[in-house]
């Protein structure tokens, strides 16, 4: 029997080529290129929250673990919008997230808010058909926050939005409101009307008794300087309550 016919470790059982597996970083890069191509070809509906966060983080250095970081962010904050809305110190607490990545996430949030504001109609009135754009802007501004925030939209004599300001930030279930400070800012900005906005991190937009009482105090304080409280919106990621539409103003 010749060596070619012998079983065991003969030449016939030896592989012709010893091809090593591609490094994990190479496989991830290929997968990310495919993800990027699918996103650019089919748009945002073709990807989920994890995909979007991975694409956003892939532009940071190091980018090899962008997918794992995207998963860690969703485990921590729940959704991509809540991730973007998270405070920088909360983002820095996620292991492996670099300062460049934190900046990228907060930049994406700022761009989203600016895009929403661009859609706000020139004249803002709750009875107008385009008021849904105002509501969407307010939801983008505050709806995804982990703690309560109280924002004020200041309008001029023609009900055009001239400024929006964060008035106060509180806890998961309360934020203090100081009508005197809002009145001072109205005078500084020469505002003639305002829309108050705050979020409910619980996800339930229904106003509490404290919300109603605070709104009445703010409305009465604004009246003393000739400013109208057009509306108070309570927003969540998926819901909104308008005090004006509920007849609470």
C-alpha positions in Angstrom: 0.0 0.0 0.0 1.4 3.4 -1.0 1.5 6.4 1.3 -1.3 8.0 -0.7 -3.6 5.0 0.2 -2.8 4.8 3.9 -5.4 6.1 6.4 -4.5 8.3 9.3 -2.3 11.4 8.8 -1.5 10.8 5.2 -1.5 13.5 2.5 -5.1 12.8 1.5 -6.4 13.9 4.9 -4.3 17.1 5.1 -6.1 20.3 4.1 -4.8 22.0 1.0 -5.2 25.5 2.6 -5.3 26.7 6.2 -7.6 29.7 5.9 -8.0 31.6 9.2 -11.4 33.1 10.1 -11.8 36.8 9.5 -11.1 38.9 12.6 -14.2 40.0 14.5 -13.4 43.6 13.7 -13.5 42.8 10.0 -16.8 40.9 10.3 -18.3 43.8 12.2 -17.1 46.3 9.6 -18.7 44.3 6.8 -21.9 44.0 8.7 -22.0 47.7 9.4 -21.4 48.5 5.8 -24.4 46.4 4.9 -26.5 48.1 7.6 -25.4 51.5 6.3 -26.3 50.6 2.7 -29.7 49.3 3.8 -30.4 52.4 5.8 -29.4 54.7 2.9 -31.4 52.6 0.4 -34.6 52.0 2.3 -34.6 54.8 4.9 -35.4 54.9 8.6 -38.3 52.4 8.4 -35.8 49.7 7.4 -33.8 49.9 10.7 -34.7 49.7 14.4 -33.5 51.7 17.3 -30.4 49.5 17.9 -29.4 49.9 14.2 -29.7 53.7 14.3 -27.6 54.0 17.5 -25.0 51.6 16.0 -24.8 53.8 12.9 -24.5 56.9 14.9 -21.8 55.5 17.2 -19.8 53.9 14.3 -18.5 57.3 13.4 -16.8 57.6 16.8 -13.5 56.1 17.8 -13.1 53.3 18.7 -16.0 52.0 16.6 -15.5 48.2 16.7 -17.9 47.8 19.6 -20.6 50.2 18.3 -23.1 47.4 18.1 -22.5 46.3 21.7 -22.6 49.9 22.9 -25.9 50.4 21.1 -27.3 47.4 22.9 -26.0 48.6 26.3 -27.6 52.0 25.7 -31.0 50.4 25.0 -30.7 48.2 28.0 -30.1 51.3 30.1 -32.5 53.8 28.7 -35.1 51.7 26.8 -35.4 53.5 23.5 -33.2 55.6 21.1 -35.1 58.9 21.8 -34.7 58.4 25.6 -31.0 57.7 25.0 -30.6 60.9 23.1 -32.5 62.8 25.8 -30.4 61.4 28.6 -28.1 63.8 30.6 -24.4 63.6 29.6 -23.5 62.4 33.1 -25.9 59.5 32.7 -24.5 58.6 29.3 -20.9 58.7 30.6 -21.9 56.1 33.2 -22.4 53.5 30.4 -19.2 51.5 30.3 -17.1 52.0 27.1 -19.0 55.1 25.9 -16.3 57.7 25.0 -16.7 61.4 25.2 -16.9 61.5 21.4 -19.8 59.2 21.5 -21.6 61.2 24.2 -21.1 64.3 22.1 -22.4 62.5 19.0 -25.6 61.5 20.8 -26.3 64.9 22.2 -25.6 66.5 18.8 -28.2 64.2 17.2 -30.7 65.2 19.9 -30.0 68.9 19.3 -30.5 68.5 15.5 -33.8 66.6 16.1 -35.1 69.5 18.3 -34.0 72.1 15.7 -35.8 70.1 12.9 -39.0 69.9 15.0 -38.8 73.7 15.7 -38.5 74.4 11.9 -41.9 72.8 11.5 -43.6 75.1 14.0 -46.1 77.3 12.1 -45.3 81.0 11.9 -48.4 81.8 13.9 -49.1 79.7 16.9 -52.7 79.3 18.1 -54.2 76.2 19.7 -57.3 76.4 17.5 -55.3 76.3 14.3 -55.0 73.2 12.2 -51.2 73.2 12.3 -51.1 73.1 16.1 -50.1 69.5 15.9 -46.7 70.7 14.8 -46.4 72.7 18.0 -47.4 69.6 20.0 -44.8 67.5 18.2 -42.1 70.1 18.9 -43.0 70.1 22.6 -42.9 66.3 22.7 -39.4 66.4 21.0 -38.3 69.0 23.5 -39.4 67.3 26.7 -41.4 64.1 26.1 -38.5 61.6 26.4 -36.8 63.0 29.5 -36.1 60.8 32.6 -37.1 63.6 35.0 -39.8 66.3 34.8 -38.9 69.5 33.0 -41.0 72.6 32.7 -40.5 74.6 29.5 -42.0 77.8 28.4 -42.6 78.9 24.8 -42.7 82.7 24.5 -44.8 84.3 21.8 -44.9 87.9 20.4 -48.0 90.0 19.7 -48.6 88.1 16.5 -48.3 84.7 18.3 -45.0 84.0 16.7 -42.6 81.9 18.6 -39.7 84.0 19.7 -38.0 81.8 22.4 -38.3 78.6 24.3 -36.7 78.3 27.7 -36.2 75.5 30.2 -37.7 77.0 33.3 -37.0 74.3 35.8 -35.9 70.6 36.0 -37.1 68.4 38.9 -37.5 64.8 39.9 -39.2 61.8 38.3 -42.6 63.1 39.5 -42.3 66.8 40.3 -40.7 70.0 39.1 -41.1 73.4 40.8 -42.6 76.3 38.9 -42.1 79.9 39.8 -44.7 82.2 38.1 -42.7 85.3 39.1 -39.7 84.2 37.2 -41.8 83.4 34.1 -43.4 86.9 34.3 -39.9 88.5 34.5 -38.8 86.6 31.4 -42.0 87.6 29.6 -41.1 91.3 30.2 -37.5 90.8 29.1 -38.6 89.1 25.8 -41.6 91.5 25.4 -43.8 88.4 25.1 -47.5 88.7 24.8 -48.4 85.1 25.2 -46.9 81.8 26.4 -47.4 78.1 26.2 -46.3 76.1 29.2 -45.0 72.6 28.6 -44.0 69.8 31.0 -43.5 66.1 30.7 -44.6 63.1 32.8 -41.8 60.5 32.8 -44.4 57.9 34.0 -45.8 57.9 30.5 -49.3 59.0 31.7 -50.1 62.6 30.5 -53.2 63.0 32.6 -52.9 66.2 34.8 -52.8 65.9 38.5 -54.6 68.2 40.9 -51.2 69.9 41.6 -50.7 70.4 37.8 -54.1 72.1 37.6 -53.6 74.3 40.6 -50.1 75.4 39.4 -51.5 76.2 35.9 -54.2 78.4 37.5 -51.6 80.3 39.5 -49.4 80.8 36.4 -52.4 82.0 34.4 -53.4 84.5 37.1 -49.9 85.8 37.5 -49.5 86.3 33.7 -52.8 88.2 33.6 -51.3 90.9 35.9 -48.7 91.9 33.3 -51.1 91.5 30.3 -49.7 88.1 29.0 -52.0 85.3 28.0 -51.4 81.7 28.9 -52.5 80.1 25.6 -52.1 76.5 26.7 -50.4 74.1 29.0 -49.2 70.9 27.4 -48.3 67.7 29.3 -46.3 65.5 27.0 -45.0 61.9 27.0 -43.3 60.0 24.2 -46.7 58.8 22.9 -49.4 61.1 24.4 -50.3 64.7 25.2 -52.9 66.6 27.2 -53.8 70.1 26.2 -55.3 72.2 29.0 -56.9 74.5 26.4 -58.7 71.6 24.6 -59.8 70.2 28.0 -61.4 73.5 29.0 -59.0 73.8 31.9 -57.9 77.4 31.1 
